[in-house]
């Protein structure tokens, strides 16, 4: 089932998608194009994966990790379907990343890979946006590159796990202004969803409604204010967000992060 949280007629509603309409608890149908989508869940935390696709690691000229390379997406990055992404003033290279988002269905701790999918409540689409200017030093978590407000669109739906036969065989695409920029398949993940849940839950409790962003395939490219990103994961719908430049009061980015082994004088 495709579940959604949305605003219609000034009311906060939940519903499910049926015959192209969102059906609320009273049985009233709503046009998805006319409602304001909310986040599919309010996650206690969002954990993301760097370099979890073979071709993306090659695209960046980086060595594939020997264990999952994890980082946080602050909850202030989160943005629903059709929300507006803010482009930081002065950014030299900002790009999208289409990702399969795994929504945890119940608390998980010390879960073995063989049982891990039993803890998955469902799936959604994620866009792990990044200012690449600040992701040059792998000794530093990429918070300044990936942690900007609005840099974590999720949605539009919470697709229950029973709807997805094999989450490791889904096509992912990203279009910008109607142009196909990125295409791949979850078949090419380095670490599978069960492996990720086992690894993370060994040292951290995964809570109900936590989201794991599972990485992106090859195909990143620069986006600009005025662009519209349209991301799709097979079976999960379409996540669309426009981009607007940061307001004039914001101090522009004027430099890049120091690379490994360099001292930036601070």
C-alpha positions as CSV (number, residue, x, y, z in Angstrom):
1,X,0.0,0.0,0.0
2,X,1.2,3.5,-0.8
3,X,0.5,5.7,2.3
4,X,0.7,9.5,2.4
5,X,0.5,12.4,4.9
6,X,-0.9,15.6,3.4
7,X,-2.7,18.8,3.9
8,X,-6.1,19.4,2.2
9,X,-8.6,22.1,3.1
10,X,-6.4,23.2,5.9
11,X,-6.5,19.8,7.6
12,X,-3.7,17.4,8.4
13,X,-4.7,14.1,6.9
14,X,-3.4,10.6,6.3
15,X,-4.5,8.5,3.4
16,X,-3.6,5.8,0.9
17,X,-3.4,5.8,-2.8
18,X,-6.2,4.1,-4.7
19,X,-7.0,4.4,-8.4
20,X,-4.9,7.5,-8.6
21,X,-6.6,9.3,-5.7
22,X,-5.6,9.8,-2.0
23,X,-8.4,8.3,0.2
24,X,-8.5,9.8,3.7
25,X,-9.9,8.0,6.8
26,X,-13.4,9.2,6.0
27,X,-13.3,7.7,2.5
28,X,-13.0,11.1,0.8
29,X,-10.9,11.2,-2.3
30,X,-8.3,13.9,-2.9
31,X,-6.4,14.7,-6.1
32,X,-2.6,14.1,-5.3
33,X,-1.9,17.1,-7.6
34,X,-4.0,19.4,-5.5
35,X,-2.8,18.5,-2.0
36,X,0.2,19.7,0.0
37,X,2.4,16.6,0.8
38,X,4.0,16.2,4.1
39,X,7.0,14.0,4.9
40,X,6.0,10.3,4.7
41,X,7.2,9.8,8.3
42,X,8.8,12.0,11.0
43,X,11.9,10.0,11.5
44,X,13.8,10.0,14.8
45,X,17.0,10.0,12.7
46,X,18.2,9.6,9.1
47,X,21.3,7.6,8.4
48,X,22.9,7.8,5.0
49,X,25.4,5.7,3.1
50,X,28.3,7.1,1.1
51,X,29.8,5.2,-1.8
52,X,27.4,2.2,-1.7
53,X,27.3,1.7,-5.5
54,X,30.2,0.3,-7.4
55,X,29.9,2.8,-10.3
56,X,29.4,5.9,-8.2
57,X,32.7,5.2,-6.3
58,X,34.4,4.9,-9.7
59,X,32.8,8.1,-10.9
60,X,34.3,10.0,-8.0
61,X,37.7,8.2,-8.3
62,X,37.4,6.8,-4.8
63,X,38.1,3.4,-3.3
64,X,35.1,1.3,-2.4
65,X,34.7,1.1,1.4
66,X,35.4,-2.2,3.2
67,X,32.5,-1.5,5.6
68,X,29.5,0.8,5.3
69,X,30.5,4.5,5.3
70,X,27.8,6.1,7.4
71,X,26.9,9.7,8.0
72,X,23.9,11.7,9.4
73,X,21.3,13.7,7.5
74,X,20.1,16.3,10.1
75,X,16.3,16.3,10.5
76,X,16.5,20.0,9.5
77,X,17.4,18.9,6.0
78,X,14.1,17.0,5.5
79,X,11.7,18.3,2.9
80,X,8.5,16.8,1.4
81,X,7.5,16.2,-2.2
82,X,7.1,19.5,-4.1
83,X,9.0,21.4,-1.4
84,X,11.6,23.9,-2.5
85,X,15.3,23.2,-2.1
86,X,17.4,26.2,-1.3
87,X,20.7,26.6,-3.3
88,X,23.4,28.1,-1.0
89,X,24.8,31.3,-2.4
90,X,28.3,30.9,-3.8
91,X,28.1,27.1,-4.1
92,X,30.3,25.9,-7.0
93,X,29.0,22.3,-7.4
94,X,25.6,21.2,-6.0
95,X,24.1,17.9,-7.1
96,X,21.2,15.6,-6.4
97,X,21.4,11.9,-5.5
98,X,18.5,9.6,-6.1
99,X,18.3,6.9,-3.4
100,X,16.1,4.1,-2.0
101,X,15.0,5.0,1.5
102,X,14.4,2.2,3.9
103,X,11.9,3.0,6.7
104,X,12.3,1.0,9.9
105,X,9.1,-0.6,11.0
106,X,10.0,-1.4,14.6
107,X,12.9,-0.9,17.0
108,X,15.9,-3.0,16.0
109,X,19.0,-3.8,18.0
110,X,21.6,-6.5,17.3
111,X,19.6,-7.8,14.4
112,X,21.2,-10.5,12.2
113,X,21.1,-10.0,8.4
114,X,18.9,-13.1,7.9
115,X,16.2,-11.5,10.0
116,X,16.7,-7.9,9.0
117,X,14.0,-7.5,6.4
118,X,11.4,-8.4,9.1
119,X,12.3,-5.0,10.7
120,X,11.6,-3.0,7.5
121,X,8.2,-1.2,7.5
122,X,8.5,0.1,4.0
123,X,10.3,2.3,1.5
124,X,10.4,5.8,0.1
125,X,12.5,7.9,-2.3
126,X,15.3,10.1,-0.9
127,X,17.3,12.9,-2.5
128,X,20.7,13.2,-0.7
129,X,21.6,16.7,-2.0
130,X,25.2,17.8,-1.5
131,X,27.5,20.8,-2.1
132,X,30.5,19.0,-3.4
133,X,32.7,22.0,-2.5
134,X,32.7,20.6,1.1
135,X,33.2,16.9,0.4
136,X,36.9,16.6,-0.4
137,X,38.4,15.3,2.9
138,X,37.2,11.8,3.7
139,X,38.6,12.2,7.3
140,X,35.7,14.6,8.0
141,X,32.0,13.6,8.0
142,X,30.3,15.5,5.1
143,X,28.0,17.4,7.4
144,X,28.8,20.8,5.8
145,X,28.3,19.4,2.3
146,X,25.2,17.4,2.9
147,X,23.6,19.0,6.0
148,X,22.2,22.2,4.6
149,X,18.5,22.9,5.4
150,X,16.3,21.4,2.7
151,X,19.0,19.0,1.5
152,X,17.0,15.8,2.3
153,X,13.8,15.6,0.3
154,X,11.8,12.4,1.1
155,X,8.6,11.0,-0.3
156,X,6.0,11.2,-1.6
157,X,4.8,7.9,-0.2
158,X,5.5,5.4,2.5
159,X,5.3,2.2,0.4
160,X,4.7,-0.8,2.7
161,X,7.3,-3.5,2.5
162,X,4.8,-6.1,1.2
163,X,4.4,-4.1,-2.0
164,X,8.1,-4.5,-3.0
165,X,9.0,-8.0,-4.0
166,X,12.7,-7.4,-4.2
167,X,14.2,-4.1,-2.9
168,X,17.5,-5.1,-4.5
169,X,16.1,-5.1,-8.0
170,X,14.6,-1.6,-8.5
171,X,15.4,0.9,-11.2
172,X,16.4,4.4,-10.1
173,X,16.3,7.5,-12.3
174,X,16.8,11.3,-11.8
175,X,15.6,13.8,-14.4
176,X,16.5,17.5,-14.2
177,X,14.2,19.8,-16.3
178,X,12.9,16.7,-18.1
179,X,16.4,15.5,-19.0
180,X,17.6,12.1,-17.8
181,X,20.7,12.6,-15.8
182,X,21.0,9.5,-13.6
183,X,20.0,5.9,-14.0
184,X,20.9,2.8,-12.1
185,X,19.6,-0.2,-10.2
186,X,19.6,-1.3,-6.6
187,X,21.2,-4.5,-7.9
188,X,24.5,-2.6,-7.8
189,X,24.6,-1.8,-4.1
190,X,27.8,-2.8,-2.4
191,X,26.2,-3.5,0.9
192,X,22.6,-4.9,0.9
193,X,19.8,-3.7,3.1
194,X,20.1,-6.7,5.5
195,X,23.8,-6.1,5.8
196,X,23.3,-2.4,6.6
197,X,20.7,-3.1,9.3
198,X,22.9,-5.7,10.9
199,X,25.9,-3.4,10.8
200,X,24.1,-0.3,12.2
201,X,22.0,-2.1,14.8
202,X,25.1,-3.8,16.2
203,X,26.0,-0.5,17.9
204,X,22.9,1.7,17.6
205,X,19.2,1.1,18.2
206,X,17.3,1.7,15.0
207,X,14.0,3.1,16.0
208,X,10.6,2.9,14.4
209,X,10.3,5.3,11.5
210,X,14.1,5.8,11.2
211,X,15.2,6.2,7.6
212,X,18.3,4.6,6.0
213,X,19.3,6.2,2.7
214,X,21.1,3.4,0.9
215,X,23.4,5.3,-1.5
216,X,23.2,6.5,-5.1
217,X,24.5,5.2,-8.5
218,X,26.6,7.0,-11.1
219,X,25.3,10.0,-12.8
220,X,25.6,13.1,-10.6
221,X,25.6,16.5,-12.3
222,X,25.4,20.2,-11.3
223,X,22.0,21.7,-10.6
224,X,21.1,25.4,-10.5
225,X,18.4,27.7,-9.1
226,X,15.3,27.4,-11.3
227,X,15.9,23.7,-12.0
228,X,13.3,21.0,-11.2
229,X,14.5,17.6,-10.0
230,X,12.3,14.6,-10.7
231,X,13.5,11.4,-9.0
232,X,11.9,8.0,-9.4
233,X,12.5,4.6,-7.8
234,X,10.6,1.7,-9.4
235,X,7.3,1.0,-7.5
236,X,7.6,4.0,-5.1
237,X,6.3,6.9,-7.2
238,X,8.0,10.2,-8.1
239,X,9.7,12.7,-5.8
240,X,9.8,16.2,-7.3
241,X,11.4,19.4,-6.0
242,X,12.4,22.7,-7.4
243,X,15.4,24.8,-6.5
244,X,15.6,28.4,-5.5
245,X,18.6,30.5,-4.6
246,X,19.3,31.5,-1.0
247,X,18.2,35.0,-0.1
248,X,20.5,38.0,-0.4
249,X,21.1,38.2,3.3
250,X,23.1,34.9,3.3
251,X,26.8,35.2,3.3
252,X,28.1,33.3,0.2
253,X,30.4,30.3,0.2
254,X,33.8,31.6,-0.7
255,X,36.1,28.6,-0.5
256,X,36.4,24.8,-0.5
257,X,37.2,22.3,2.2
258,X,40.9,21.4,2.6
259,X,41.8,18.0,1.1
260,X,43.3,15.1,3.0
261,X,46.8,16.0,4.4
262,X,46.3,19.7,3.8
263,X,46.1,22.2,6.7
264,X,43.6,25.0,6.0
265,X,45.1,27.4,8.6
266,X,42.4,27.0,11.2
